[in-house]
Amino acid sequence: MKLIDEYFETAIEAWNMMQKTSGDDGAEWAERFERYFYEFIDELKKWWATLDPKPTNLDEAEELPEIKKWMEQIPAPVQLNFLTELEDILDGVETERFD
């Protein structure tokens, strides 16, 4: 859980800095946010694989203490992305990213 929380915190930190900057600086923070957000998602998938039993739907998943903790901290504009990723994890969809 330590690594997943580190990626999450780094992504949120980058998001906050992105909101305070513009131009090239803002773009750099946006790239950093995206990179760490998806590192967080990759670690989330690994953690999810260890759950037994696993939630069977999004409502059950949102009731997990860890998911609740992250949802409380995720900025509103990013919550939909997080929920979409969570649904994909629930459905067993493998997302391929192109950097």
Buried (B, 14 or more C-beta within 10 A) or exposed (E): EEEBBBBBEBBBBBBEBBEEEEEEEBEBBBEBBBBBBBBBBBBBBEBBEEEEEEBEEBEEBEEBEBBEEBBEEBBEEBEEBBBEBBEBBBEEEEEEEEE
